[in-house]
Amino acid sequence: MPDYFSYYYLSNYYYMILVLPMVILSLIASAKVKSSFNKYSKVLSEKRLTGAQAAFEVLRYYGITNIKIERVNGSLTDHFDPRINIIRLSDNVYNSTSVAAIGVACHEAGHAAQYAQNYTPIKMRNTVLPLANLGSKLGIPLAIIGFFIGFTPLAYAGVIFFSFAVFFQLITLPVEFNASKRAIQVIGETNILSEEEKSGAKKVLSAAAMTYVAALAVSVASLLRLILTINKRRR
């Protein structure tokens, strides 16, 4: 049987040196995106386009006519639902004329453009999604159960499952960065925002992108923690 004390010690040791710093990075990234959004939510655009209108401009730029734009409750709950072709914009984005709202709305319209143009990374992400969902639910529990009952193959099966979730987060990065790139490009080419305003929108989207980077870092650190703990048990 495994030495439970050793597992507890190693698990927490690896958590402290691997996972905890990434968790702190993630919290900083989340605070940064909220701070940036709040800051530029107070800066109203000169053209006074709302978030919904700005998203529509991005769709029109790409010649997309089958996407609806609607309001959704909450703060920073904005997303594009490709199953029913709807862009949902949160309360503080949909009708807001702020630089932050326009940046976020155009980003979501950028996701709609990715689907319309069959952007390769988003197709890859959708392919991996079922395995990623399974991996996020089963990965760590299987690894821990395998370790405690001393059945290493089960522990490594958990690691493999969890790897799918990590891989999903990895492919998400180019998807998110590309959606922001599309948003800023259209904002610039159609003059939705002035150059100074566009800089503010870009800062909001860059801060949001860092939350995905930080989330990936936490997952990679957690995966490494699992592997090191299991390998240490085998010695």
PyMOL commands that set and color helices and strands:
alter all, ss='L'
color gray80, all
select helices_A, chain A and resi 4-41+51-61+91-94+99-116+120-148+152-189+195-234
alter helices_A, ss='H'
color red, helices_A
select strands_A, chain A and resi 68-72+79-81+86-90
alter strands_A, ss='S'
color yellow, strands_A
deselect
rebuild
show_as cartoon
